[in-house]
Amino acid sequence: MVTTTIEDAIRQFLSYLSVEKGSSANTVAAYRNDLSQFRQFITSQHKGNVALAFDRGDILDYLAHLEERSYSEATIARKVAAVKSFFSFATADGLVATDPTESLKSPRVGKALPKPISVHQIDELLEQPAKKDTPEGHRDRAMLELLYATGMRVTELVSLNTDDVVLNGATTNVRCQGKGAKERTIPIHEHAVEALLAYIDRSRPRLVRARKERALFVNRRGERLTRQGFWLILKNYAREANLSSDVTPHTLRHSFATHMLRGGAPLRHVQEMLGHANISTTQVYTQLSQEHVREVYDKAHPRAR
Protein backbone atom coordinates (compact mmCIF):
# COMPACT_ATOMS: atom_id res chain seq x y z
CA MET A 1 0.00 0.00 0.00
CA VAL A 2 1.35 3.44 -0.96
CA THR A 3 1.83 5.62 2.10
CA THR A 4 -0.48 8.64 1.98
CA THR A 5 -0.21 11.64 4.26
CA ILE A 6 -3.25 12.80 6.18
CA GLU A 7 -3.17 16.08 4.25
CA ASP A 8 -3.29 14.29 0.88
CA ALA A 9 -6.02 11.94 2.08
CA ILE A 10 -8.21 14.84 3.23
CA ARG A 11 -7.69 16.55 -0.13
CA GLN A 12 -8.84 13.38 -1.91
CA PHE A 13 -11.87 13.06 0.38
CA LEU A 14 -12.98 16.66 -0.23
CA SER A 15 -12.60 16.13 -3.97
CA TYR A 16 -14.74 12.99 -3.69
CA LEU A 17 -17.46 14.95 -1.86
CA SER A 18 -17.46 17.72 -4.43
CA VAL A 19 -17.01 15.81 -7.68
CA GLU A 20 -18.48 12.35 -7.12
CA LYS A 21 -21.14 12.98 -4.49
CA GLY A 22 -22.04 16.44 -5.72
CA SER A 23 -22.11 17.90 -2.20
CA SER A 24 -22.80 21.62 -1.90
CA ALA A 25 -20.00 24.14 -1.47
CA ASN A 26 -21.18 24.81 2.09
CA THR A 27 -21.05 21.10 2.98
CA VAL A 28 -17.55 20.71 1.55
CA ALA A 29 -16.42 23.84 3.40
CA ALA A 30 -17.78 22.48 6.68
CA TYR A 31 -15.94 19.18 6.21
CA ARG A 32 -12.78 21.07 5.24
CA ASN A 33 -12.88 23.15 8.44
CA ASP A 34 -13.55 20.18 10.74
CA LEU A 35 -10.93 17.94 9.13
CA SER A 36 -8.38 20.76 9.06
CA GLN A 37 -8.74 21.02 12.84
CA PHE A 38 -8.34 17.26 13.15
CA ARG A 39 -5.24 17.32 10.93
CA GLN A 40 -3.67 20.16 12.92
CA PHE A 41 -4.20 18.30 16.17
CA ILE A 42 -2.79 15.02 14.86
CA THR A 43 0.26 16.59 13.24
CA SER A 44 0.99 18.62 16.38
CA GLN A 45 0.95 15.42 18.44
CA HIS A 46 3.18 13.60 15.96
CA LYS A 47 5.39 16.65 15.34
CA GLY A 48 4.82 17.00 11.62
CA ASN A 49 2.77 15.84 8.67
CA VAL A 50 2.06 12.15 9.21
CA ALA A 51 0.94 9.17 7.22
CA LEU A 52 -2.42 7.57 8.00
CA ALA A 53 -0.75 5.20 10.44
CA PHE A 54 -2.24 6.16 13.79
CA ASP A 55 -4.68 4.16 15.88
CA ARG A 56 -7.90 4.49 17.84
CA GLY A 57 -5.93 6.01 20.70
CA ASP A 58 -5.21 9.07 18.57
CA ILE A 59 -8.91 9.41 17.83
CA LEU A 60 -9.86 9.19 21.51
CA ASP A 61 -7.19 11.74 22.36
CA TYR A 62 -8.71 14.07 19.80
CA LEU A 63 -12.14 13.62 21.38
CA ALA A 64 -10.67 14.53 24.77
CA HIS A 65 -9.13 17.60 23.14
CA LEU A 66 -12.54 18.66 21.83
CA GLU A 67 -14.09 18.19 25.27
CA GLU A 68 -11.39 20.32 26.86
CA ARG A 69 -12.24 23.16 24.51
CA SER A 70 -15.83 23.11 25.79
CA TYR A 71 -17.52 22.78 22.41
CA SER A 72 -21.26 22.19 22.48
CA GLU A 73 -22.50 18.61 22.20
CA ALA A 74 -23.83 19.34 18.71
CA THR A 75 -20.47 20.71 17.56
CA ILE A 76 -18.54 17.73 18.92
CA ALA A 77 -21.02 15.35 17.30
CA ARG A 78 -20.55 17.11 13.96
CA LYS A 79 -16.75 17.01 14.18
CA VAL A 80 -16.80 13.32 15.12
CA ALA A 81 -19.12 12.59 12.19
CA ALA A 82 -16.69 14.36 9.85
CA VAL A 83 -13.76 12.26 11.06
CA LYS A 84 -15.77 9.03 10.81
CA SER A 85 -16.87 9.87 7.25
CA PHE A 86 -13.31 10.66 6.31
CA PHE A 87 -11.97 7.34 7.57
CA SER A 88 -14.86 5.44 6.00
CA PHE A 89 -13.78 6.92 2.66
CA ALA A 90 -10.07 6.30 3.35
CA THR A 91 -10.76 2.64 4.17
CA ALA A 92 -12.99 2.06 1.14
CA ASP A 93 -10.42 3.75 -1.12
CA GLY A 94 -7.57 1.63 0.23
CA LEU A 95 -5.74 4.54 1.85
CA VAL A 96 -5.79 2.78 5.23
CA ALA A 97 -5.96 -0.92 6.06
CA THR A 98 -8.36 -0.55 8.99
CA ASP A 99 -10.72 2.19 10.13
CA PRO A 100 -9.69 3.45 13.62
CA THR A 101 -13.17 4.97 14.10
CA GLU A 102 -15.09 1.80 13.20
CA SER A 103 -16.20 0.96 16.74
CA LEU A 104 -16.32 4.58 17.88
CA LYS A 105 -19.81 5.67 18.83
CA SER A 106 -20.88 9.16 17.82
CA PRO A 107 -21.82 11.42 20.74
CA ARG A 108 -25.56 11.54 21.37
CA VAL A 109 -26.58 15.17 21.27
CA GLY A 110 -28.47 16.18 24.39
CA LYS A 111 -27.80 12.85 26.12
CA ALA A 112 -24.04 12.53 26.43
CA LEU A 113 -22.65 12.84 29.95
CA PRO A 114 -19.09 12.58 31.19
CA LYS A 115 -18.07 8.99 31.94
CA PRO A 116 -16.20 8.75 35.25
CA ILE A 117 -14.70 5.61 36.72
CA SER A 118 -15.28 4.44 40.28
CA VAL A 119 -13.10 5.19 43.29
CA HIS A 120 -12.06 1.54 43.32
CA GLN A 121 -11.01 1.75 39.67
CA ILE A 122 -9.07 4.95 40.40
CA ASP A 123 -7.24 3.12 43.20
CA GLU A 124 -6.42 0.25 40.84
CA LEU A 125 -5.09 2.71 38.27
CA LEU A 126 -2.94 4.61 40.76
CA GLU A 127 -1.46 1.39 42.10
CA GLN A 128 0.06 0.44 38.74
CA PRO A 129 2.95 2.97 38.55
CA ALA A 130 3.58 2.47 42.28
CA LYS A 131 4.70 -1.06 41.42
CA LYS A 132 7.60 0.29 39.36
CA ASP A 133 10.59 1.59 41.31
CA THR A 134 12.01 3.51 38.35
CA PRO A 135 12.28 7.22 37.47
CA GLU A 136 9.49 6.77 34.94
CA GLY A 137 7.33 4.94 37.46
CA HIS A 138 7.78 7.72 40.04
CA ARG A 139 6.98 10.33 37.39
CA ASP A 140 3.87 8.48 36.24
CA ARG A 141 2.55 8.04 39.77
CA ALA A 142 3.08 11.76 40.44
CA MET A 143 1.24 12.72 37.26
CA LEU A 144 -1.75 10.44 37.86
CA GLU A 145 -2.02 11.40 41.52
CA LEU A 146 -1.85 15.10 40.66
CA LEU A 147 -4.34 14.87 37.81
CA TYR A 148 -6.89 13.05 39.94
CA ALA A 149 -6.24 15.25 43.00
CA THR A 150 -6.83 18.51 41.15
CA GLY A 151 -9.05 17.80 38.16
CA MET A 152 -6.64 19.63 35.88
CA ARG A 153 -6.86 19.30 32.11
CA VAL A 154 -4.06 17.21 30.65
CA THR A 155 -2.81 20.24 28.70
CA GLU A 156 -2.48 22.10 31.99
CA LEU A 157 -0.65 19.15 33.53
CA VAL A 158 2.04 18.82 30.86
CA SER A 159 2.46 22.62 30.76
CA LEU A 160 3.48 22.81 34.42
CA ASN A 161 6.93 24.08 35.34
CA THR A 162 8.82 23.21 38.50
CA ASP A 163 8.04 26.57 40.11
CA ASP A 164 4.30 26.03 39.65
CA VAL A 165 4.06 23.63 42.61
CA VAL A 166 4.40 24.56 46.28
CA LEU A 167 5.02 21.47 48.40
CA ASN A 168 6.59 22.83 51.55
CA GLY A 169 4.96 24.57 54.49
CA ALA A 170 1.37 24.66 55.68
CA THR A 171 -0.04 25.21 52.18
CA THR A 172 0.57 22.82 49.31
CA ASN A 173 -0.82 23.81 45.94
CA VAL A 174 -0.29 23.92 42.20
CA ARG A 175 -0.64 26.94 39.95
CA CYS A 176 -1.88 26.26 36.43
CA GLN A 177 -3.00 28.30 33.47
CA GLY A 178 -6.33 27.38 31.95
CA LYS A 179 -8.39 28.59 29.04
CA GLY A 180 -8.08 32.22 28.12
CA ALA A 181 -4.75 32.35 29.99
CA LYS A 182 -6.72 32.39 33.25
CA GLU A 183 -4.55 31.30 36.14
CA ARG A 184 -5.87 29.39 39.13
CA THR A 185 -4.32 27.85 42.23
CA ILE A 186 -5.50 24.41 43.35
CA PRO A 187 -4.74 22.76 46.70
CA ILE A 188 -3.04 19.35 46.62
CA HIS A 189 -3.84 16.54 49.05
CA GLU A 190 -1.14 14.57 50.85
CA HIS A 191 -1.06 11.53 48.53
CA ALA A 192 -0.25 13.69 45.53
CA VAL A 193 2.26 15.72 47.57
CA GLU A 194 4.04 12.55 48.61
CA ALA A 195 4.22 11.29 45.01
CA LEU A 196 5.43 14.67 43.73
CA LEU A 197 8.17 14.96 46.33
CA ALA A 198 9.43 11.47 45.52
CA TYR A 199 9.53 12.30 41.83
CA ILE A 200 11.09 15.75 42.15
CA ASP A 201 13.72 14.75 44.71
CA ARG A 202 14.70 11.33 43.41
CA SER A 203 13.66 10.80 39.82
CA ARG A 204 13.34 14.04 37.88
CA PRO A 205 17.11 14.76 38.27
CA ARG A 206 17.79 11.38 36.64
CA LEU A 207 15.57 12.18 33.66
CA VAL A 208 16.47 15.82 33.03
CA ARG A 209 19.57 16.42 30.93
CA ALA A 210 19.62 20.21 30.64
CA ARG A 211 19.85 22.26 33.83
CA LYS A 212 17.73 25.01 32.31
CA GLU A 213 14.78 22.64 31.68
CA ARG A 214 11.79 24.10 33.52
CA ALA A 215 9.21 21.45 32.68
CA LEU A 216 7.94 19.59 35.73
CA PHE A 217 7.21 16.37 33.87
CA VAL A 218 9.75 15.21 31.30
CA ASN A 219 10.18 12.22 29.03
CA ARG A 220 13.16 9.86 28.74
CA ARG A 221 14.98 12.44 26.61
CA GLY A 222 14.68 14.97 29.39
CA GLU A 223 12.25 17.12 27.41
CA ARG A 224 8.75 18.28 28.32
CA LEU A 225 6.25 15.43 28.11
CA THR A 226 3.56 15.89 25.46
CA ARG A 227 -0.18 15.28 25.65
CA GLN A 228 0.25 12.31 23.34
CA GLY A 229 3.04 10.94 25.51
CA PHE A 230 0.84 11.15 28.59
CA TRP A 231 -2.07 9.51 26.77
CA LEU A 232 0.10 6.52 25.85
CA ILE A 233 1.29 6.24 29.46
CA LEU A 234 -2.28 6.32 30.77
CA LYS A 235 -3.45 3.79 28.18
CA ASN A 236 -0.79 1.30 29.29
CA TYR A 237 -1.66 1.66 32.97
CA ALA A 238 -5.39 1.41 32.24
CA ARG A 239 -4.70 -1.86 30.45
CA GLU A 240 -2.61 -3.15 33.36
CA ALA A 241 -5.43 -2.24 35.75
CA ASN A 242 -7.95 -4.06 33.51
CA LEU A 243 -9.91 -0.87 32.88
CA SER A 244 -11.82 0.06 29.75
CA SER A 245 -9.79 0.95 26.70
CA ASP A 246 -11.86 4.13 26.50
CA VAL A 247 -10.21 5.60 29.61
CA THR A 248 -8.68 8.92 28.53
CA PRO A 249 -6.87 11.73 30.36
CA HIS A 250 -10.20 13.55 30.55
CA THR A 251 -11.70 10.55 32.37
CA LEU A 252 -9.67 11.46 35.46
CA ARG A 253 -11.01 15.02 35.33
CA HIS A 254 -14.58 13.74 35.07
CA SER A 255 -13.97 11.29 37.92
CA PHE A 256 -12.43 13.97 40.14
CA ALA A 257 -15.45 16.27 39.71
CA THR A 258 -17.99 13.50 40.20
CA HIS A 259 -16.30 12.09 43.30
CA MET A 260 -15.85 15.55 44.84
CA LEU A 261 -19.54 16.39 44.47
CA ARG A 262 -20.59 12.93 45.60
CA GLY A 263 -18.47 13.50 48.70
CA GLY A 264 -20.32 16.71 49.52
CA ALA A 265 -18.01 19.39 48.08
CA PRO A 266 -19.83 22.67 47.26
CA LEU A 267 -20.57 23.15 43.57
CA ARG A 268 -18.83 26.55 43.52
CA HIS A 269 -15.70 25.02 45.01
CA VAL A 270 -15.56 22.34 42.33
CA GLN A 271 -16.22 24.96 39.65
CA GLU A 272 -13.20 26.98 40.82
CA MET A 273 -10.93 23.94 40.92
CA LEU A 274 -11.96 22.86 37.43
CA GLY A 275 -11.58 26.37 36.05
CA HIS A 276 -15.08 26.49 34.56
CA ALA A 277 -16.16 29.98 33.55
CA ASN A 278 -19.85 29.13 34.04
CA ILE A 279 -21.31 27.08 36.86
CA SER A 280 -23.73 25.47 34.40
CA THR A 281 -20.75 23.58 32.96
CA THR A 282 -20.04 22.12 36.39
CA GLN A 283 -23.69 21.29 37.11
CA VAL A 284 -23.60 18.41 34.61
CA TYR A 285 -21.69 16.46 37.27
CA THR A 286 -24.54 16.82 39.75
CA GLN A 287 -26.81 15.11 37.21
CA LEU A 288 -24.20 12.42 36.73
CA SER A 289 -23.93 11.82 40.49
CA GLN A 290 -27.70 11.51 40.79
CA GLU A 291 -27.78 8.98 37.95
CA HIS A 292 -25.02 6.97 39.61
CA VAL A 293 -26.89 6.85 42.91
CA ARG A 294 -30.02 5.67 41.07
CA GLU A 295 -28.05 2.94 39.28
CA VAL A 296 -26.65 1.66 42.57
CA TYR A 297 -30.13 1.69 44.14
CA ASP A 298 -31.67 -0.14 41.19
CA LYS A 299 -29.06 -2.88 41.36
CA ALA A 300 -29.63 -3.33 45.08
CA HIS A 301 -33.45 -3.14 44.76
CA PRO A 302 -34.40 -4.52 41.34
CA ARG A 303 -38.13 -4.63 42.19
CA ALA A 304 -38.19 -0.92 42.92
CA ARG A 305 -37.82 -0.06 39.23
Secondary structure, DSSP 8 states (H G I E B T S, - for coil): ----BHHHHHHHHHHIIIIIS---HHHHHHHHHHHHHHHHHHHHHTTS--BS---HHHHHHHHHHHHHTT--HHHHHHHHHHHHHHHHHHHHTTSSSS-TTTT-----TTT-------HHHHHHHHHHHHT--SHHHHHHHHHHHHHHHH---HHHHHT-BGGGEE-SSS--EEEEE-GGG-EEEEE--HHHHHHHHHIIIIIHHHH---TT--BSSB-TTSSB--HHHHHHHHHHHHHHTT--TT--HHHHHHHHHHHHHHTT--HHHHHHHHT-SSHHHHHHHHHHHHHHHHHHHHHH-GGG-
